[in-house]
Amino acid sequence: MEGGDQSGEELREQSQATGMVPPQSQEVSAEEGRTAEWSRHWAVTRRVLIAVLLLGLLLGSSVLWLYIFLSCGPRPCETPVCWDLRARYLAFRNTSVAPCNDFFSFACNRAKGTNHSFQALAEENKSRLQRILEAPGSWRPGSGEEKAFQFYKSCMDTDAIEASGAGPLRQVIEELGGWNISGNWTSLDFNRTLRLLMSQYGHFPFFRAYLRPHPSPPHTPVIQIDQPEFGIPLKQEQEQKIYAQIVRAYLNYLNHLGTLLGGDRGNVHQHASLSTTITSRLSQFLRPLEQQQDKFFTMITIEQLQEMAPAIDWLSCLQATFTPMSLSPSQPLVVHDLDYLRNMSQVVEEMLLSDSRNVLQSHMIFGLVWTLSPALDSKFQEARRKLTEELLELTERPPMPAQPRWMKCVEETGAFFEPTLAALFVREAFGQSIQSAAMELFTEIKDALIVRLKKLPWISEETRKEALDRVTQLKVEMGPPQRTLKPELARQEYSDIQIGPSFLQSFLSSVRSLRARNVQSFLQPFSSHRWPVSPWAVNAYYSITDHVVVFPAGLLQPPFFHPGYPRAVNFGAAGIIMAHELLHILYQLLLPGGCQACDSHALQEVLLCLENHYAAFPLPSRTSFSSCHTRLENAADTAGVAIALQAYSKRLSLYRGETALPNEAFNPHQLFFQSYAQVMCGELSAPDPLDSHSPPSLRVNGPLRNNPAFARHFQCAHGTPMSPSSRCQLW
């Protein structure tokens, strides 16, 4: 029956509904099941194989990259400057000292007997100037270059200087009226002689006077009066025995000068003894040098000073010295030590009233000979050298190495002809590529400081904004003053300088010309910063009055900086110096009351931590050091390393192409710290009361011991000297 037949589909549906499957259908399903199960296993296996393959490729590439990095690392810098730098580092390195125990001794121990790195660079810059001055060349007659070269040649002509002997100096003394020692003396007015000494010979026997920007805004030019710089270090607190020995050495020196100038031995001794007594009396009135800071200055007019110290005709002496300035009794002055000026005036008055003008005359001429001795023959220079050696020995200070003649002549030529020599030095040693690279480095350092300021915990938001504004508004001058880039300004005619007939006369003519140019520079309205250092100098500085930081071309030289160096070297040497100087603009925040809105407790806590950190370092015997006195500079050293390292790490993460010194085992970060140590290498010298920096060993170990990255990159075990348990973080 048609209705009794069922289709296959209907039977399958029915069997599925009842749970029963016909025999043929069961066989088909089993086969399909095995196929499906095999497919599932294959899919899983395939995924596992793919994962293993990818993991293998990843591990393989990682191992390959690691092998390449560890085996090759940054490509070596094979240029001559890099080979020279490597040789320098190896020459100073002492591998018998573990870096984690004493990094200064490791990096600088073989620096003993050599100059500090800054001094060595300064000498190299002078050697470059020597090569410039001694190179053959033809200059336009009367030009600045020609006169500079003539002056240097005259200075180096020792045969002519020796042949002249004391003749040129006797002529100068006669122009001043002579003195009783030589038997030919014309009694002149005391203030007339003083006026001539100050204005024509650059000698200030009783006080110093010079132009400078006013300590307070708007920083207009002002005359500053300071205590004099005597040739002997007499202090009230000295032991009587040492005091007597210093006086005796100075007296012998003056006796020798008098005999060199043809004086009778007995007459010379009398005047030398009286001059020594004057110096001794005036020395007792001097304020300690460390107290001569801007915060101690007093504003006073010439008229008021005349009343307090009447022995000096202040208006006429200062007017002659600072011509063409127009001075009046109401002219303001900056004075650091009024008590000294009062006492000095009283001593002079006593001698004038007792008719001892001849003694005052002799005293002033003795001082003039000391001032002019660099331009005199070898007998006068030898007398000064011998006295200096005796005084250094008596005061337990290290001896000063003798300077070669060429170096003295380079210094004198540079002082008198700076604009001309600056142009020549910059042309040879500081091209546009160096300046651009240095400016790029400075920008990265400044950016790193800004990042740190934004995260500083102890600073208030208002103060943070002010600090950031000061950093962003800071001006920077890199390399040379702008005037050295303009040949028409650098090549001054020096029409008022007369070269010859003797070197002393050339020297004195240059002294007068330099004084006149300095006064003129202060009288002119300058839109740019006045550089107080030469472009070949090696000391960077921050000018508060102009809010400008300056890095002279002489500093941005090998081994501190070179565009072809590995970046680690430039960041570790010049970069840290830049960071240090940048922090000077924030010093005020660290002074008592300098940051009223800051967390004073947190600030003082970290400052005390830093002070204790430096005080814990051992120093060689017979060495005095105050971590409190050097606190601000220690903070700048410590933070300077951290800021430059942060900038360098960012540079590495953003840019490829870092290089390494050839055949050098140090990795880039280790090279960074090595470069910083090389900047500070130098022997420990006697402490200078005016130096606010720590000794070289502390300037290296102090900041690096406080930086955890140093211990990490040198793999210093916890608890080793350079990996302490606690550190201080100020900036």
C-alpha positions in Angstrom: 0.0 0.0 0.0 1.1 3.3 -0.9 0.4 4.6 2.5 2.3 1.7 4.2 5.7 2.5 2.7 8.1 4.8 4.8 11.1 6.8 3.4 14.6 6.3 4.8 14.5 9.8 6.3 11.3 8.9 8.1 12.8 5.6 9.5 15.9 7.5 10.7 13.8 10.1 12.4 11.7 7.4 14.0 14.7 5.4 15.2 16.2 8.6 16.7 12.9 9.2 18.4 12.8 5.7 19.9 16.5 5.5 20.6 17.0 2.6 18.2 19.3 2.7 15.1 19.2 0.2 12.3 22.4 -2.0 12.0 23.6 -0.2 8.8 23.2 3.2 10.4 25.2 2.2 13.5 28.3 1.2 11.3 28.2 4.6 9.5 28.1 6.6 12.8 31.0 4.7 14.3 33.2 5.5 11.3 32.2 9.1 11.4 33.0 9.3 15.1 36.4 7.9 14.7 37.0 10.5 11.9 35.8 13.3 14.1 37.9 12.2 17.1 41.0 12.0 14.9 40.4 15.5 13.6 40.1 16.8 17.1 43.4 15.2 18.2 45.1 16.5 15.1 43.8 20.0 15.7 45.2 20.0 19.3 48.5 18.5 18.1 48.8 21.1 15.4 48.2 23.9 17.9 50.8 22.5 20.2 53.3 22.1 17.4 52.6 25.7 16.3 53.0 27.0 19.9 56.3 25.0 20.3 57.5 26.3 17.0 56.7 29.9 17.9 58.2 29.5 21.3 61.3 28.1 19.7 61.6 30.9 17.3 61.1 33.4 20.1 63.7 31.8 22.3 66.0 31.4 19.4 65.8 35.1 18.5 66.2 36.1 22.2 69.3 33.9 22.5 70.6 35.3 19.3 70.0 38.9 20.3 71.5 38.2 23.7 74.5 36.6 22.1 75.0 39.5 19.8 74.6 42.0 22.6 76.9 40.2 25.0 79.4 39.3 22.4 79.4 42.5 20.4 77.5 45.1 22.4 77.7 48.7 21.1 79.9 49.1 18.1 83.4 50.3 19.1 84.4 53.9 18.4 87.7 53.6 16.5 88.4 57.3 16.0 91.7 58.8 17.4 89.8 60.7 20.1 88.3 57.5 21.4 91.6 55.7 21.4 93.2 58.6 23.2 90.4 58.6 25.8 90.7 54.8 26.4 94.4 55.2 26.9 93.7 58.0 29.5 91.2 55.8 31.4 93.6 52.8 31.4 96.5 55.0 32.6 94.5 56.2 35.6 92.8 52.9 36.4 94.0 50.7 39.3 92.4 47.2 38.9 93.9 46.0 42.2 91.1 48.0 43.9 87.5 46.7 43.6 85.1 49.3 42.1 82.5 48.3 44.8 85.0 49.1 47.6 86.4 52.5 46.5 85.6 53.7 43.0 87.8 56.8 43.3 90.8 54.6 44.0 89.8 52.3 41.2 89.3 55.0 38.6 91.8 57.6 39.8 94.4 56.0 42.0 97.2 56.4 39.4 96.4 60.1 39.2 98.8 60.7 42.1 101.5 63.2 41.2 99.3 64.7 38.4 97.1 67.7 38.3 93.4 67.6 38.8 91.5 66.8 35.6 90.2 70.4 35.4 93.8 71.7 35.8 95.1 69.3 33.2 92.4 70.5 30.7 93.2 74.1 31.5 96.9 73.4 30.7 96.0 71.7 27.5 94.0 74.8 26.4 96.9 77.0 27.2 99.1 74.7 25.1 96.7 75.2 22.2 97.0 79.0 22.7 100.8 78.6 22.7 100.6 76.8 19.3 98.4 79.6 18.0 100.7 82.3 19.2 103.9 80.6 17.9 102.5 79.7 14.5 103.9 81.7 11.7 101.5 84.2 10.2 101.1 87.7 8.8 98.8 90.2 10.3 97.6 93.6 9.2 99.9 96.2 10.8 98.4 97.6 14.0 95.7 95.0 14.2 94.8 93.2 17.4 96.4 90.0 16.2 99.7 91.7 15.4 99.9 93.4 18.8 99.0 90.2 20.7 101.7 88.3 18.8 104.2 91.1 19.4 103.4 91.1 23.2 103.8 87.3 23.4 107.1 87.5 21.6 108.3 90.3 23.8 107.4 88.3 26.9 109.3 85.2 25.6 112.4 87.3 24.7 114.1 86.5 28.0 117.5 87.6 26.7 116.3 91.2 26.2 114.6 91.2 29.6 117.8 90.0 31.3 119.8 92.6 29.4 117.5 95.4 30.6 117.9 94.3 34.2 116.4 96.6 36.8 116.6 99.7 34.6 113.0 99.8 33.5 111.8 99.3 37.1 114.1 102.1 38.3 112.5 104.4 35.7 109.0 103.6 37.0 110.2 104.4 40.6 111.6 107.7 39.5 108.3 108.6 37.9 106.7 108.0 41.3 109.2 110.3 43.0 111.8 107.8 43.8 112.5 106.6 47.4 115.0 107.0 50.1 116.5 103.6 49.6 118.2 104.7 46.4 119.1 108.2 47.7 117.0 110.0 45.1 113.6 110.8 46.5 111.2 113.7 46.0 108.6 114.1 48.7 105.3 113.9 46.9 101.8 114.1 48.2 100.8 110.7 49.6 97.4 110.6 47.8 99.0 111.7 44.6 101.3 108.6 44.7 98.4 106.4 45.7 96.4 107.8 42.8 99.2 107.0 40.3 99.7 103.5 41.6 96.0 102.7 41.3 95.3 104.3 37.9 98.6 103.8 36.0 100.2 100.7 37.5 97.2 98.6 38.7 98.6 98.4 42.2 96.4 98.8 45.3 98.6 98.8 48.4 95.9 99.5 51.1 92.6 98.2 49.6 91.2 96.9 46.3 88.7 98.7 44.1 87.0 97.3 41.1 83.7 97.5 39.1 81.1 94.8 39.4 77.3 94.4 39.0 75.4 95.5 42.1 74.6 92.5 44.3 70.9 93.4 44.3 68.5 94.1 41.4 68.7 95.8 38.9 72.4 94.9 39.1 73.7 98.2 37.8 77.5 98.7 37.8 79.0 99.7 41.1 82.5 100.2 42.6 83.3 97.7 45.2 86.0 98.3 47.9 87.6 95.2 49.4 90.5 94.5 51.7 93.9 94.1 49.9 95.7 90.9 49.1 99.0 91.0 50.9 101.9 88.9 49.8 102.2 87.2 53.2 99.6 85.1 55.0 99.6 86.7 58.5 96.7 85.8 60.8 96.0 86.6 64.4 95.4 83.0 65.4 98.8 81.8 64.1 101.3 80.4 66.6 103.9 83.0 67.6 106.7 80.8 66.3 105.1 80.5 62.9 104.2 84.1 62.8 107.8 85.2 63.5 109.1 82.9 60.8 106.7 84.3 58.2 107.7 87.8 59.1 111.4 86.9 58.9 110.9 85.4 55.5 109.1 88.4 54.2 111.7 90.8 55.7 114.5 88.9 53.9 112.6 89.1 50.6 112.2 92.9 51.0 115.9 93.3 51.9 116.8 91.4 48.7 114.5 93.6 46.6 116.2 96.7 47.9 119.7 95.5 47.2 118.6 94.4 43.7 117.6 98.1 43.1 121.0 99.4 44.3 120.1 100.5 47.8 122.4 100.8 50.7 122.1 97.6 52.9 121.5 99.4 56.2 119.0 101.8 54.7 117.3 99.0 52.9 116.9 97.0 56.1 115.4 100.0 58.0 112.7 100.6 55.3 112.1 96.9 54.9 111.5 96.5 58.6 109.1 99.4 58.8 107.2 98.1 55.7 106.9 94.7 57.3 105.5 96.3 60.4 102.9 98.1 58.4 101.8 94.9 56.6 101.7 93.1 59.9 99.5 95.8 61.5 97.1 95.9 58.6 96.9 92.1 58.5 95.5 92.0 62.0 92.5 94.1 60.8 91.5 91.7 58.0 88.2 89.8 58.2 88.5 86.1 57.4 88.1 85.5 53.7 85.2 83.1 54.1 83.2 85.9 55.6 83.6 88.1 52.5 80.3 87.2 50.8 77.6 89.4 49.3 75.3 89.0 52.3 77.9 91.0 54.4 78.1 94.0 52.1 77.3 97.5 53.1 76.1 100.3 50.8 77.8 103.6 51.4 78.6 106.8 49.5 82.0 108.2 48.8 81.2 111.1 51.0 80.3 108.8 53.9 83.4 106.7 53.4 85.5 109.9 53.4 84.2 110.7 56.9 84.9 107.2 58.2 88.4 106.8 56.6 89.7 110.3 56.0 93.4 109.5 55.3 92.5 108.4 51.7 91.2 111.0 49.2 88.6 108.6 47.9 87.0 110.7 45.3 90.2 111.7 43.5 91.7 108.1 43.7 88.6 106.4 42.4 88.0 109.0 39.8 91.5 108.5 38.4 91.1 104.8 38.5 87.7 104.6 36.8 88.0 107.3 34.2 85.9 108.1 32.1 83.2 107.5 34.8 81.9 110.7 36.3 82.0 110.3 40.1 80.6 112.6 42.8 80.6 112.5 46.6 77.1 110.9 46.4 78.4 107.9 44.3 77.3 104.7 45.9 79.9 102.0 46.8 79.8 98.4 47.9 82.0 97.7 50.9 82.6 94.4 52.6 84.7 95.4 55.6 84.2 98.9 56.9 86.1 98.1 60.1 89.3 97.3 58.1 89.0 100.6 56.2 88.6 102.6 59.4 91.6 101.0 61.0 93.7 101.2 57.8 93.0 105.0 57.6 94.0 105.4 61.2 97.4 103.7 60.6 98.1 105.9 57.5 97.1 109.1 59.4 99.4 108.2 62.3 102.3 107.9 59.8 101.5 111.0 57.9 101.3 113.0 61.2 104.6 111.6 62.3 106.2 112.8 59.0 106.8 109.2 57.9 105.9 109.8 54.2 109.1 108.3 53.1 108.3 105.1 54.9 104.8 105.0 53.3 106.5 105.6 49.9 108.9 102.7 50.5 106.0 100.5 51.6 104.0 101.2 48.5 107.0 100.7 46.2 107.9 97.3 47.8 104.3 96.3 47.0 104.5 97.6 43.5 107.6 95.5 42.8 105.7 92.4 44.0 102.9 93.3 41.6 105.3 93.9 38.6 107.6 90.9 39.3 106.1 88.8 36.5 107.4 91.4 34.0 110.9 91.8 35.6 114.1 89.9 35.0 114.9 86.5 36.6 116.5 87.9 39.7 113.2 89.5 40.9 111.2 86.5 39.8 113.5 84.1 41.6 113.2 86.2 44.8 109.4 86.0 44.7 109.5 82.2 43.9 111.8 81.6 46.9 109.5 83.6 49.2 106.5 81.7 48.0 108.1 78.3 48.6 109.1 79.3 52.2 105.6 80.6 52.9 104.0 77.4 51.6 106.3 75.3 53.7 105.7 77.4 56.9 101.9 77.2 56.4 102.1 73.4 55.6 100.7 73.8 52.2 101.9 71.7 49.2 104.5 73.3 47.0 103.4 74.9 43.7 105.0 73.4 40.5 107.1 75.9 38.6 105.4 77.2 35.5 107.3 77.2 32.2 108.0 80.6 30.7 105.6 80.0 27.8 102.7 79.4 30.1 103.2 82.7 32.0 103.4 84.5 28.7 100.3 82.8 27.4 98.4 83.9 30.5 99.6 87.5 30.3 98.8 87.7 26.6 95.4 86.2 27.2 94.6 88.7 30.0 95.4 91.7 27.9 94.3 90.6 24.5 91.4 88.3 25.3 89.0 89.3 22.5 91.6 88.6 19.9 92.8 85.3 21.4 89.2 84.2 22.0 88.4 84.5 18.4 91.5 82.5 17.4 90.8 79.8 20.0 87.2 79.4 19.2 87.9 79.2 15.5 90.3 76.3 16.1 88.7 74.4 19.0 84.9 75.0 19.0 83.2 74.7 15.6 79.5 74.8 15.0 79.2 71.0 15.2 80.6 71.0 18.7 78.4 73.8 19.8 75.3 72.2 18.4 76.1 68.8 20.1 76.8 70.5 23.4 73.5 72.5 23.2 71.6 69.3 22.5 73.2 67.6 25.5 72.3 70.6 27.7 68.6 70.5 26.5 68.4 66.8 27.5 69.9 67.5 30.9 67.5 70.4 31.5 64.5 68.3 30.5 65.5 65.6 33.0 65.7 68.2 35.8 62.2 69.4 34.9 60.9 65.9 35.2 62.4 65.5 38.6 61.1 68.9 39.8 57.6 67.8 38.9 57.9 64.8 41.2 59.8 66.4 44.1 58.0 65.4 47.4 59.2 68.2 49.8 58.4 71.2 47.6 55.0 73.0 47.6 53.0 73.4 44.4 53.5 77.1 44.4 57.3 76.8 44.9 57.4 74.0 42.3 55.8 76.3 39.7 58.3 79.1 40.6 61.2 76.7 40.3 60.0 75.3 37.0 59.6 78.9 35.7 63.2 79.7 36.7 64.5 76.6 34.9 62.5 77.2 31.7 63.4 80.9 31.6 67.1 80.3 32.1 69.4 81.6 29.4 72.4 79.5 28.4 75.6 80.6 26.7 77.6 77.7 25.2 81.2 78.0 24.1 82.2 81.6 23.3 80.8 85.0 24.1 78.8 86.2 21.1 81.3 89.0 20.5 84.0 86.5 19.6 81.8 85.3 16.7 81.9 88.8 15.2 85.4 89.4 13.8 84.9 93.2 13.7 84.5 93.2 17.5 87.1 90.6 18.3 89.9 92.3 16.2 90.3 95.4 18.3 93.0 97.8 17.3 94.3 98.3 20.9 95.5 101.7 19.7 96.4 102.8 23.2 98.9 99.9 23.7 102.5 100.6 23.0 104.8 97.6 22.5 108.3 98.3 23.8 111.0 99.4 24.1 111.1 97.1 27.2 108.8 94.3 28.2 107.9 96.1 31.4 106.7 99.1 29.5 104.7 96.9 27.2 103.2 95.2 30.3 102.3 98.6 31.9 100.8 99.9 28.7 98.6 96.8 28.5 97.6 97.2 32.1 96.3 100.7 31.4 94.5 99.7 28.2 92.8 96.7 29.9 91.6 98.9 32.8 90.2 101.5 30.4 88.4 98.8 28.3 86.9 97.2 31.4 85.5 100.6 32.5 84.1 101.3 29.1 82.4 97.9 29.0 80.5 98.6 32.2 79.5 102.0 30.9 77.9 100.6 27.7 74.4 99.2 27.8 74.9 95.5 27.2 71.9 93.3 26.2 74.0 90.2 26.7 75.9 88.7 29.7 79.4 89.9 30.5 81.7 87.0 30.7 84.0 87.1 33.7 86.1 84.2 32.4 88.0 83.6 29.2 86.5 81.3 26.5 89.4 78.9 27.0 88.7 78.6 30.8 87.4 75.4 32.2 85.0 76.6 34.9 81.3 76.7 34.2 79.2 79.1 36.3 75.8 80.5 36.9 75.3 84.3 37.0 72.5 85.3 39.4 72.4 88.9 38.0 71.8 87.8 34.4 70.1 84.4 35.2 72.3 82.8 32.7 74.4 79.6 32.9 77.7 79.6 31.0 79.8 76.7 29.7 83.0 78.1 28.1 84.5 76.5 25.0 87.5 75.5 27.0 85.4 73.2 29.2 83.7 71.4 26.3 86.9 69.7 25.1 88.4 66.2 25.4 88.4 64.4 27.7 85.2 66.0 29.0 83.3 66.3 25.7 83.5 65.5 22.0 80.7 64.9 19.5 82.5 61.7 18.5 82.6 60.2 22.0 80.2 57.5 23.1 77.1 59.2 24.6 77.9 57.6 27.9 81.1 59.7 28.1 79.5 63.0 27.2 76.6 62.5 29.6 78.8 61.2 32.4 81.4 64.0 32.1 80.0 67.2 30.6 76.4 66.2 31.2 76.9 66.0 35.0 78.8 69.3 35.0 75.8 70.9 33.2 73.3 69.3 35.7 75.4 70.6 38.6 75.4 74.2 37.3 71.7 74.0 36.6 71.0 73.2 40.3 72.8 76.4 41.3 69.7 78.3 40.3 67.7 76.4 43.0 70.3 76.8 45.9 68.1 79.3 47.6 65.5 76.7 48.4 68.1 74.8 50.5 69.1 77.8 52.6 67.4 78.4 56.0 64.2 80.2 55.3 64.7 79.9 51.6 61.6 77.9 51.0 58.9 79.0 53.4 56.1 77.0 51.8 58.1 73.7 51.6 57.9 70.7 53.9 60.8 72.0 56.1 60.9 68.9 58.2 61.3 66.6 55.2 63.8 69.0 53.7 66.0 69.2 56.8 65.8 65.5 57.3 67.2 64.7 53.8 69.8 67.5 54.2 71.0 66.0 57.5 71.0 62.6 55.8 73.3 63.9 53.1 75.5 65.7 55.6 76.0 62.5 57.6 76.5 60.5 54.3 79.5 62.6 53.5 80.8 62.9 57.0 81.1 59.1 57.2 83.8 58.9 54.5 87.3 58.3 55.8 89.9 60.9 54.7 93.7 60.9 54.6 95.5 62.0 57.7 96.1 65.7 58.4 93.1 66.6 56.2 90.2 68.8 57.5 86.8 68.7 56.0 83.4 70.0 56.9 80.4 68.3 55.3 78.3 71.2 56.6 80.4 73.8 54.8 80.2 71.8 51.5 76.6 70.8 51.8 75.2 72.7 48.9 77.9 71.5 46.5 77.6 68.0 47.7 73.8 68.2 47.0 74.6 69.4 43.5 77.1 66.7 42.9 74.8 64.0 44.1 71.8 65.2 42.2 73.9 66.1 39.1 74.8 62.4 38.7 71.2 61.3 39.1 69.9 63.8 36.6 72.5 63.1 34.0 72.0 59.4 34.4 68.2 59.8 33.9 68.8 61.8 30.8 71.2 59.3 29.4 68.9 56.3 30.1 66.1 58.1 28.3 68.5 58.8 25.4 69.3 55.1 25.2 65.7 54.1 25.1 64.8 56.5 22.3 67.8 56.3 20.0 70.0 53.6 18.7 73.6 53.9 17.7 75.4 54.0 21.1 79.2 53.3 20.8 81.8 52.1 23.2 85.5 52.8 23.7 87.6 50.3 21.7 88.6 47.1 23.5 86.9 48.3 26.6 85.1 45.8 28.9 82.8 48.4 30.5 79.2 48.5 29.4 77.6 51.9 28.6 76.3 52.6 32.1 79.6 51.6 33.7 81.4 53.9 31.2 79.0 56.7 32.3 80.2 56.4 35.9 83.9 56.0 34.8 83.6 59.2 32.8 82.3 61.1 35.9 85.1 59.8 38.0 87.7 61.0 35.4 86.3 64.5 35.6 87.0 64.6 39.4 90.4 62.7 39.4 93.1 64.6 41.2 95.3 64.6 44.3 93.9 65.7 47.6 95.4 69.1 48.4 95.3 71.3 51.5 91.8 72.6 52.1 91.0 76.0 50.8 88.7 78.0 53.2 87.0 79.6 50.2 86.4 76.3 48.3 82.9 75.0 49.0 83.5 71.7 47.2 84.5 68.4 48.8 87.9 66.7 48.2 88.1 64.8 44.9 87.7 61.3 46.5 84.4 62.4 48.1 83.2 64.1 44.9 83.5 60.7 43.3 82.5 58.2 46.0 79.9 60.4 47.6 77.4 60.7 44.7 78.1 57.2 43.3 77.6 55.5 46.7 74.3 57.4 47.0 73.1 56.2 43.6 71.5 52.7 43.5 72.2 52.4 39.7 75.9 52.4 40.4 75.7 49.4 42.6 73.3 47.6 40.2 75.5 48.2 37.1 78.7 47.2 38.8 76.9 44.3 40.6 78.1 45.4 44.0 77.0 43.1 46.8 74.6 44.6 49.4 76.6 46.0 52.2 79.8 46.7 50.3 81.2 50.3 50.7 79.7 51.4 47.4 76.3 49.7 48.1 75.0 50.9 51.4 71.8 49.9 53.2 70.3 53.4 53.0 70.6 56.4 50.7 69.5 60.1 50.6 67.4 61.6 47.9 67.2 65.4 47.8 66.4 66.4 44.2 
